[in-house]
Amino acid sequence: MSEKINCGHCGMMLYHGEEIARRLYMRAIPSEETVLGFYGNACPRCKGALSLETVKVEIKGRRTHAR
Ligand SMILES: [Zn+2]
């Protein structure tokens, strides 16, 4: 599973990598909010405020369970 976080204002990619929920398990990154904190909770491109409400979080991966 991989995860991507984009600014909801301008679309700037803020994070792309291993799913954060899995990293949480490994204690590498506590949460999405920590990633936003790396940027001072502001988008480096458009200076828009970053929060879980304003960013787009996309999680991609194979679904192993049947639909
Ligand atoms: Zn932005």
PDB file of the backbone (N, CA, C, O) and the ligand in Angstrom, with CONECT records:
HET     ZN  A 101       1
ATOM      1  N   MET A   1       0.845  -1.196   0.000  1.00  0.00           N
ATOM      2  CA  MET A   1       0.000   0.000   0.000  1.00  0.00           C
ATOM      3  C   MET A   1       0.879   1.243   0.000  1.00  0.00           C
ATOM      4  O   MET A   1       1.872   1.314   0.723  1.00  0.00           O
ATOM      5  N   SER A   2       0.509   2.203  -0.803  1.00  0.00           N
ATOM      6  CA  SER A   2       1.236   3.464  -0.799  1.00  0.00           C
ATOM      7  C   SER A   2       0.250   4.599  -0.552  1.00  0.00           C
ATOM      8  O   SER A   2      -0.952   4.473  -0.788  1.00  0.00           O
ATOM      9  N   GLU A   3       0.785   5.689  -0.079  1.00  0.00           N
ATOM     10  CA  GLU A   3      -0.065   6.810   0.286  1.00  0.00           C
ATOM     11  C   GLU A   3       0.488   8.094  -0.317  1.00  0.00           C
ATOM     12  O   GLU A   3       1.700   8.297  -0.404  1.00  0.00           O
ATOM     13  N   LYS A   4      -0.422   8.938  -0.721  1.00  0.00           N
ATOM     14  CA  LYS A   4      -0.042  10.203  -1.325  1.00  0.00           C
ATOM     15  C   LYS A   4      -0.854  11.301  -0.668  1.00  0.00           C
ATOM     16  O   LYS A   4      -2.062  11.165  -0.469  1.00  0.00           O
ATOM     17  N   ILE A   5      -0.183  12.385  -0.334  1.00  0.00           N
ATOM     18  CA  ILE A   5      -0.874  13.537   0.245  1.00  0.00           C
ATOM     19  C   ILE A   5      -0.590  14.742  -0.632  1.00  0.00           C
ATOM     20  O   ILE A   5       0.564  15.102  -0.864  1.00  0.00           O
ATOM     21  N   ASN A   6      -1.656  15.357  -1.115  1.00  0.00           N
ATOM     22  CA  ASN A   6      -1.521  16.552  -1.947  1.00  0.00           C
ATOM     23  C   ASN A   6      -2.213  17.726  -1.282  1.00  0.00           C
ATOM     24  O   ASN A   6      -3.205  17.567  -0.571  1.00  0.00           O
ATOM     25  N   CYS A   7      -1.671  18.907  -1.528  1.00  0.00           N
ATOM     26  CA  CYS A   7      -2.322  20.132  -1.064  1.00  0.00           C
ATOM     27  C   CYS A   7      -3.692  20.240  -1.722  1.00  0.00           C
ATOM     28  O   CYS A   7      -3.816  20.069  -2.935  1.00  0.00           O
ATOM     29  N   GLY A   8      -4.705  20.519  -0.938  1.00  0.00           N
ATOM     30  CA  GLY A   8      -6.048  20.651  -1.482  1.00  0.00           C
ATOM     31  C   GLY A   8      -6.264  21.958  -2.207  1.00  0.00           C
ATOM     32  O   GLY A   8      -7.260  22.124  -2.910  1.00  0.00           O
ATOM     33  N   HIS A   9      -5.330  22.896  -2.041  1.00  0.00           N
ATOM     34  CA  HIS A   9      -5.457  24.214  -2.679  1.00  0.00           C
ATOM     35  C   HIS A   9      -4.813  24.214  -4.068  1.00  0.00           C
ATOM     36  O   HIS A   9      -5.442  24.624  -5.044  1.00  0.00           O
ATOM     37  N   CYS A  10      -3.555  23.753  -4.158  1.00  0.00           N
ATOM     38  CA  CYS A  10      -2.821  23.853  -5.422  1.00  0.00           C
ATOM     39  C   CYS A  10      -2.399  22.492  -5.963  1.00  0.00           C
ATOM     40  O   CYS A  10      -1.896  22.414  -7.084  1.00  0.00           O
ATOM     41  N   GLY A  11      -2.584  21.439  -5.212  1.00  0.00           N
ATOM     42  CA  GLY A  11      -2.256  20.108  -5.699  1.00  0.00           C
ATOM     43  C   GLY A  11      -0.810  19.693  -5.481  1.00  0.00           C
ATOM     44  O   GLY A  11      -0.422  18.612  -5.922  1.00  0.00           O
ATOM     45  N   MET A  12      -0.010  20.496  -4.830  1.00  0.00           N
ATOM     46  CA  MET A  12       1.384  20.156  -4.573  1.00  0.00           C
ATOM     47  C   MET A  12       1.498  18.862  -3.783  1.00  0.00           C
ATOM     48  O   MET A  12       0.804  18.667  -2.785  1.00  0.00           O
ATOM     49  N   MET A  13       2.386  17.976  -4.243  1.00  0.00           N
ATOM     50  CA  MET A  13       2.572  16.719  -3.526  1.00  0.00           C
ATOM     51  C   MET A  13       3.369  16.963  -2.250  1.00  0.00           C
ATOM     52  O   MET A  13       4.471  17.510  -2.280  1.00  0.00           O
ATOM     53  N   LEU A  14       2.797  16.551  -1.150  1.00  0.00           N
ATOM     54  CA  LEU A  14       3.439  16.783   0.148  1.00  0.00           C
ATOM     55  C   LEU A  14       4.064  15.515   0.698  1.00  0.00           C
ATOM     56  O   LEU A  14       5.031  15.565   1.458  1.00  0.00           O
ATOM     57  N   TYR A  15       3.511  14.394   0.313  1.00  0.00           N
ATOM     58  CA  TYR A  15       4.037  13.118   0.794  1.00  0.00           C
ATOM     59  C   TYR A  15       3.669  12.044  -0.201  1.00  0.00           C
ATOM     60  O   TYR A  15       2.558  12.022  -0.730  1.00  0.00           O
ATOM     61  N   HIS A  16       4.613  11.151  -0.451  1.00  0.00           N
ATOM     62  CA  HIS A  16       4.316  10.001  -1.285  1.00  0.00           C
ATOM     63  C   HIS A  16       5.210   8.877  -0.812  1.00  0.00           C
ATOM     64  O   HIS A  16       6.435   8.981  -0.875  1.00  0.00           O
ATOM     65  N   GLY A  17       4.619   7.829  -0.352  1.00  0.00           N
ATOM     66  CA  GLY A  17       5.441   6.734   0.131  1.00  0.00           C
ATOM     67  C   GLY A  17       4.606   5.665   0.774  1.00  0.00           C
ATOM     68  O   GLY A  17       3.421   5.494   0.488  1.00  0.00           O
ATOM     69  N   GLU A  18       5.250   4.970   1.631  1.00  0.00           N
ATOM     70  CA  GLU A  18       4.581   3.881   2.338  1.00  0.00           C
ATOM     71  C   GLU A  18       3.393   4.440   3.115  1.00  0.00           C
ATOM     72  O   GLU A  18       3.442   5.545   3.657  1.00  0.00           O
ATOM     73  N   GLU A  19       2.345   3.657   3.152  1.00  0.00           N
ATOM     74  CA  GLU A  19       1.142   4.074   3.862  1.00  0.00           C
ATOM     75  C   GLU A  19       1.480   4.460   5.299  1.00  0.00           C
ATOM     76  O   GLU A  19       2.135   3.709   6.021  1.00  0.00           O
ATOM     77  N   ILE A  20       1.025   5.637   5.697  1.00  0.00           N
ATOM     78  CA  ILE A  20       1.394   6.151   7.011  1.00  0.00           C
ATOM     79  C   ILE A  20       0.846   5.285   8.135  1.00  0.00           C
ATOM     80  O   ILE A  20       1.484   5.141   9.178  1.00  0.00           O
ATOM     81  N   ALA A  21      -0.332   4.708   7.927  1.00  0.00           N
ATOM     82  CA  ALA A  21      -0.888   3.844   8.962  1.00  0.00           C
ATOM     83  C   ALA A  21       0.048   2.683   9.259  1.00  0.00           C
ATOM     84  O   ALA A  21       0.130   2.206  10.390  1.00  0.00           O
ATOM     85  N   ARG A  22       0.760   2.233   8.212  1.00  0.00           N
ATOM     86  CA  ARG A  22       1.714   1.152   8.431  1.00  0.00           C
ATOM     87  C   ARG A  22       2.958   1.672   9.135  1.00  0.00           C
ATOM     88  O   ARG A  22       3.541   0.993   9.980  1.00  0.00           O
ATOM     89  N   ARG A  23       3.351   2.883   8.774  1.00  0.00           N
ATOM     90  CA  ARG A  23       4.499   3.481   9.455  1.00  0.00           C
ATOM     91  C   ARG A  23       4.170   3.742  10.909  1.00  0.00           C
ATOM     92  O   ARG A  23       5.030   3.668  11.788  1.00  0.00           O
ATOM     93  N   LEU A  24       2.906   4.048  11.141  1.00  0.00           N
ATOM     94  CA  LEU A  24       2.477   4.244  12.519  1.00  0.00           C
ATOM     95  C   LEU A  24       2.789   2.986  13.324  1.00  0.00           C
ATOM     96  O   LEU A  24       3.251   3.036  14.463  1.00  0.00           O
ATOM     97  N   TYR A  25       2.517   1.872  12.683  1.00  0.00           N
ATOM     98  CA  TYR A  25       2.793   0.600  13.331  1.00  0.00           C
ATOM     99  C   TYR A  25       4.282   0.458  13.618  1.00  0.00           C
ATOM    100  O   TYR A  25       4.683  -0.076  14.652  1.00  0.00           O
ATOM    101  N   MET A  26       5.094   0.946  12.682  1.00  0.00           N
ATOM    102  CA  MET A  26       6.546   0.872  12.853  1.00  0.00           C
ATOM    103  C   MET A  26       7.081   2.059  13.650  1.00  0.00           C
ATOM    104  O   MET A  26       8.281   2.155  13.908  1.00  0.00           O
ATOM    105  N   ARG A  27       6.185   2.953  14.034  1.00  0.00           N
ATOM    106  CA  ARG A  27       6.532   4.139  14.817  1.00  0.00           C
ATOM    107  C   ARG A  27       7.480   5.078  14.088  1.00  0.00           C
ATOM    108  O   ARG A  27       8.228   5.823  14.720  1.00  0.00           O
ATOM    109  N   ALA A  28       7.450   5.046  12.761  1.00  0.00           N
ATOM    110  CA  ALA A  28       8.316   5.935  11.991  1.00  0.00           C
ATOM    111  C   ALA A  28       7.661   7.307  11.840  1.00  0.00           C
ATOM    112  O   ALA A  28       8.303   8.332  12.067  1.00  0.00           O
ATOM    113  N   ILE A  29       6.401   7.326  11.461  1.00  0.00           N
ATOM    114  CA  ILE A  29       5.647   8.573  11.339  1.00  0.00           C
ATOM    115  C   ILE A  29       4.345   8.384  12.111  1.00  0.00           C
ATOM    116  O   ILE A  29       3.544   7.518  11.760  1.00  0.00           O
ATOM    117  N   PRO A  30       4.123   9.172  13.144  1.00  0.00           N
ATOM    118  CA  PRO A  30       2.926   8.959  13.975  1.00  0.00           C
ATOM    119  C   PRO A  30       1.615   9.142  13.223  1.00  0.00           C
ATOM    120  O   PRO A  30       0.683   8.369  13.443  1.00  0.00           O
ATOM    121  N   SER A  31       1.508  10.131  12.349  1.00  0.00           N
ATOM    122  CA  SER A  31       0.225  10.370  11.679  1.00  0.00           C
ATOM    123  C   SER A  31       0.419  11.331  10.520  1.00  0.00           C
ATOM    124  O   SER A  31       1.491  11.913  10.351  1.00  0.00           O
ATOM    125  N   GLU A  32      -0.630  11.490   9.724  1.00  0.00           N
ATOM    126  CA  GLU A  32      -0.620  12.459   8.634  1.00  0.00           C
ATOM    127  C   GLU A  32      -0.311  13.868   9.156  1.00  0.00           C
ATOM    128  O   GLU A  32       0.376  14.652   8.501  1.00  0.00           O
ATOM    129  N   GLU A  33      -0.827  14.164  10.333  1.00  0.00           N
ATOM    130  CA  GLU A  33      -0.618  15.504  10.876  1.00  0.00           C
ATOM    131  C   GLU A  33       0.866  15.792  11.093  1.00  0.00           C
ATOM    132  O   GLU A  33       1.304  16.938  11.002  1.00  0.00           O
ATOM    133  N   THR A  34       1.632  14.742  11.380  1.00  0.00           N
ATOM    134  CA  THR A  34       3.077  14.913  11.551  1.00  0.00           C
ATOM    135  C   THR A  34       3.719  15.320  10.232  1.00  0.00           C
ATOM    136  O   THR A  34       4.620  16.159  10.202  1.00  0.00           O
ATOM    137  N   VAL A  35       3.247  14.716   9.137  1.00  0.00           N
ATOM    138  CA  VAL A  35       3.765  15.068   7.819  1.00  0.00           C
ATOM    139  C   VAL A  35       3.460  16.541   7.526  1.00  0.00           C
ATOM    140  O   VAL A  35       4.307  17.272   7.013  1.00  0.00           O
ATOM    141  N   LEU A  36       2.243  16.959   7.858  1.00  0.00           N
ATOM    142  CA  LEU A  36       1.870  18.356   7.634  1.00  0.00           C
ATOM    143  C   LEU A  36       2.725  19.268   8.498  1.00  0.00           C
ATOM    144  O   LEU A  36       3.042  20.391   8.106  1.00  0.00           O
ATOM    145  N   GLY A  37       3.093  18.784   9.665  1.00  0.00           N
ATOM    146  CA  GLY A  37       3.945  19.554  10.563  1.00  0.00           C
ATOM    147  C   GLY A  37       5.339  19.770   9.990  1.00  0.00           C
ATOM    148  O   GLY A  37       5.995  20.761  10.311  1.00  0.00           O
ATOM    149  N   PHE A  38       5.808  18.827   9.122  1.00  0.00           N
ATOM    150  CA  PHE A  38       7.111  19.005   8.475  1.00  0.00           C
ATOM    151  C   PHE A  38       7.127  20.298   7.664  1.00  0.00           C
ATOM    152  O   PHE A  38       8.171  20.930   7.495  1.00  0.00           O
ATOM    153  N   TYR A  39       5.955  20.677   7.166  1.00  0.00           N
ATOM    154  CA  TYR A  39       5.837  21.875   6.337  1.00  0.00           C
ATOM    155  C   TYR A  39       5.379  23.081   7.159  1.00  0.00           C
ATOM    156  O   TYR A  39       5.047  24.125   6.599  1.00  0.00           O
ATOM    157  N   GLY A  40       5.363  22.939   8.462  1.00  0.00           N
ATOM    158  CA  GLY A  40       4.879  24.034   9.304  1.00  0.00           C
ATOM    159  C   GLY A  40       3.385  24.253   9.134  1.00  0.00           C
ATOM    160  O   GLY A  40       2.881  25.353   9.360  1.00  0.00           O
ATOM    161  N   ASN A  41       2.674  23.193   8.731  1.00  0.00           N
ATOM    162  CA  ASN A  41       1.238  23.246   8.492  1.00  0.00           C
ATOM    163  C   ASN A  41       0.853  24.300   7.456  1.00  0.00           C
ATOM    164  O   ASN A  41      -0.250  24.846   7.499  1.00  0.00           O
ATOM    165  N   ALA A  42       1.768  24.585   6.523  1.00  0.00           N
ATOM    166  CA  ALA A  42       1.458  25.497   5.428  1.00  0.00           C
ATOM    167  C   ALA A  42       2.101  24.960   4.163  1.00  0.00           C
ATOM    168  O   ALA A  42       3.232  24.474   4.188  1.00  0.00           O
ATOM    169  N   CYS A  43       1.373  25.049   3.057  1.00  0.00           N
ATOM    170  CA  CYS A  43       1.889  24.551   1.796  1.00  0.00           C
ATOM    171  C   CYS A  43       3.082  25.392   1.349  1.00  0.00           C
ATOM    172  O   CYS A  43       2.991  26.619   1.332  1.00  0.00           O
ATOM    173  N   PRO A  44       4.206  24.753   0.984  1.00  0.00           N
ATOM    174  CA  PRO A  44       5.386  25.518   0.554  1.00  0.00           C
ATOM    175  C   PRO A  44       5.171  26.237  -0.769  1.00  0.00           C
ATOM    176  O   PRO A  44       5.897  27.183  -1.072  1.00  0.00           O
ATOM    177  N   ARG A  45       4.197  25.816  -1.561  1.00  0.00           N
ATOM    178  CA  ARG A  45       3.976  26.460  -2.853  1.00  0.00           C
ATOM    179  C   ARG A  45       2.965  27.602  -2.758  1.00  0.00           C
ATOM    180  O   ARG A  45       3.248  28.724  -3.178  1.00  0.00           O
ATOM    181  N   CYS A  46       1.781  27.309  -2.203  1.00  0.00           N
ATOM    182  CA  CYS A  46       0.723  28.324  -2.211  1.00  0.00           C
ATOM    183  C   CYS A  46       0.488  28.948  -0.845  1.00  0.00           C
ATOM    184  O   CYS A  46      -0.356  29.832  -0.694  1.00  0.00           O
ATOM    185  N   LYS A  47       1.240  28.482   0.154  1.00  0.00           N
ATOM    186  CA  LYS A  47       1.149  29.010   1.526  1.00  0.00           C
ATOM    187  C   LYS A  47      -0.214  28.764   2.168  1.00  0.00           C
ATOM    188  O   LYS A  47      -0.537  29.350   3.201  1.00  0.00           O
ATOM    189  N   GLY A  48      -1.003  27.899   1.551  1.00  0.00           N
ATOM    190  CA  GLY A  48      -2.297  27.583   2.118  1.00  0.00           C
ATOM    191  C   GLY A  48      -2.144  26.761   3.385  1.00  0.00           C
ATOM    192  O   GLY A  48      -1.191  25.992   3.518  1.00  0.00           O
ATOM    193  N   ALA A  49      -3.063  26.915   4.303  1.00  0.00           N
ATOM    194  CA  ALA A  49      -3.022  26.161   5.546  1.00  0.00           C
ATOM    195  C   ALA A  49      -3.250  24.685   5.266  1.00  0.00           C
ATOM    196  O   ALA A  49      -4.132  24.309   4.493  1.00  0.00           O
ATOM    197  N   LEU A  50      -2.442  23.862   5.907  1.00  0.00           N
ATOM    198  CA  LEU A  50      -2.581  22.422   5.740  1.00  0.00           C
ATOM    199  C   LEU A  50      -3.208  21.813   6.982  1.00  0.00           C
ATOM    200  O   LEU A  50      -2.739  22.018   8.101  1.00  0.00           O
ATOM    201  N   SER A  51      -4.269  21.066   6.763  1.00  0.00           N
ATOM    202  CA  SER A  51      -4.864  20.296   7.840  1.00  0.00           C
ATOM    203  C   SER A  51      -5.491  19.071   7.205  1.00  0.00           C
ATOM    204  O   SER A  51      -5.569  18.974   5.980  1.00  0.00           O
ATOM    205  N   LEU A  52      -5.925  18.160   8.005  1.00  0.00           N
ATOM    206  CA  LEU A  52      -6.532  16.958   7.447  1.00  0.00           C
ATOM    207  C   LEU A  52      -7.797  17.291   6.667  1.00  0.00           C
ATOM    208  O   LEU A  52      -8.261  16.487   5.858  1.00  0.00           O
ATOM    209  N   GLU A  53      -8.358  18.483   6.909  1.00  0.00           N
ATOM    210  CA  GLU A  53      -9.558  18.891   6.174  1.00  0.00           C
ATOM    211  C   GLU A  53      -9.214  19.491   4.819  1.00  0.00           C
ATOM    212  O   GLU A  53     -10.038  19.451   3.904  1.00  0.00           O
ATOM    213  N   THR A  54      -8.001  20.051   4.670  1.00  0.00           N
ATOM    214  CA  THR A  54      -7.682  20.770   3.437  1.00  0.00           C
ATOM    215  C   THR A  54      -6.751  20.008   2.504  1.00  0.00           C
ATOM    216  O   THR A  54      -6.572  20.414   1.356  1.00  0.00           O
ATOM    217  N   VAL A  55      -6.157  18.920   2.963  1.00  0.00           N
ATOM    218  CA  VAL A  55      -5.300  18.144   2.061  1.00  0.00           C
ATOM    219  C   VAL A  55      -6.084  16.958   1.506  1.00  0.00           C
ATOM    220  O   VAL A  55      -7.099  16.533   2.058  1.00  0.00           O
ATOM    221  N   LYS A  56      -5.561  16.440   0.380  1.00  0.00           N
ATOM    222  CA  LYS A  56      -6.165  15.251  -0.209  1.00  0.00           C
ATOM    223  C   LYS A  56      -5.270  14.056   0.093  1.00  0.00           C
ATOM    224  O   LYS A  56      -4.101  14.033  -0.291  1.00  0.00           O
ATOM    225  N   VAL A  57      -5.813  13.089   0.768  1.00  0.00           N
ATOM    226  CA  VAL A  57      -5.067  11.885   1.107  1.00  0.00           C
ATOM    227  C   VAL A  57      -5.567  10.752   0.228  1.00  0.00           C
ATOM    228  O   VAL A  57      -6.760  10.449   0.196  1.00  0.00           O
ATOM    229  N   GLU A  58      -4.642  10.138  -0.478  1.00  0.00           N
ATOM    230  CA  GLU A  58      -4.995   9.057  -1.395  1.00  0.00           C
ATOM    231  C   GLU A  58      -4.180   7.826  -1.008  1.00  0.00           C
ATOM    232  O   GLU A  58      -2.951   7.865  -0.949  1.00  0.00           O
ATOM    233  N   ILE A  59      -4.878   6.760  -0.753  1.00  0.00           N
ATOM    234  CA  ILE A  59      -4.199   5.514  -0.407  1.00  0.00           C
ATOM    235  C   ILE A  59      -4.456   4.502  -1.514  1.00  0.00           C
ATOM    236  O   ILE A  59      -5.601   4.188  -1.839  1.00  0.00           O
ATOM    237  N   LYS A  60      -3.359   3.995  -2.090  1.00  0.00           N
ATOM    238  CA  LYS A  60      -3.487   3.042  -3.177  1.00  0.00           C
ATOM    239  C   LYS A  60      -2.855   1.729  -2.763  1.00  0.00           C
ATOM    240  O   LYS A  60      -1.863   1.695  -2.035  1.00  0.00           O
ATOM    241  N   GLY A  61      -3.441   0.669  -3.236  1.00  0.00           N
ATOM    242  CA  GLY A  61      -2.854  -0.618  -2.939  1.00  0.00           C
ATOM    243  C   GLY A  61      -3.781  -1.724  -3.386  1.00  0.00           C
ATOM    244  O   GLY A  61      -4.953  -1.505  -3.691  1.00  0.00           O
ATOM    245  N   ARG A  62      -3.234  -2.891  -3.415  1.00  0.00           N
ATOM    246  CA  ARG A  62      -4.050  -4.025  -3.792  1.00  0.00           C
ATOM    247  C   ARG A  62      -4.991  -4.389  -2.660  1.00  0.00           C
ATOM    248  O   ARG A  62      -4.596  -4.465  -1.497  1.00  0.00           O
ATOM    249  N   ARG A  63      -6.203  -4.604  -3.015  1.00  0.00           N
ATOM    250  CA  ARG A  63      -7.175  -5.068  -2.030  1.00  0.00           C
ATOM    251  C   ARG A  63      -7.209  -6.586  -2.109  1.00  0.00           C
ATOM    252  O   ARG A  63      -7.543  -7.161  -3.145  1.00  0.00           O
ATOM    253  N   THR A  64      -6.870  -7.205  -1.035  1.00  0.00           N
ATOM    254  CA  THR A  64      -6.783  -8.668  -1.070  1.00  0.00           C
ATOM    255  C   THR A  64      -8.112  -9.330  -0.748  1.00  0.00           C
ATOM    256  O   THR A  64      -8.353 -10.486  -1.095  1.00  0.00           O
ATOM    257  N   HIS A  65      -8.975  -8.566  -0.072  1.00  0.00           N
ATOM    258  CA  HIS A  65     -10.262  -9.164   0.275  1.00  0.00           C
ATOM    259  C   HIS A  65     -11.236  -9.072  -0.898  1.00  0.00           C
ATOM    260  O   HIS A  65     -11.199  -8.109  -1.664  1.00  0.00           O
ATOM    261  N   ALA A  66     -12.088 -10.051  -1.036  1.00  0.00           N
ATOM    262  CA  ALA A  66     -13.050 -10.091  -2.118  1.00  0.00           C
ATOM    263  C   ALA A  66     -14.145  -9.062  -1.917  1.00  0.00           C
ATOM    264  O   ALA A  66     -14.493  -8.733  -0.782  1.00  0.00           O
ATOM    265  N   ARG A  67     -14.704  -8.539  -3.039  1.00  0.00           N
ATOM    266  CA  ARG A  67     -15.749  -7.550  -2.940  1.00  0.00           C
ATOM    267  C   ARG A  67     -17.100  -8.214  -2.917  1.00  0.00           C
ATOM    268  O   ARG A  67     -18.122  -7.532  -2.836  1.00  0.00           O
TER     269      ARG A  67
HETATM  270 ZN    ZN A 101      -0.721  24.398  -1.984  1.00  0.00          ZN2+
END
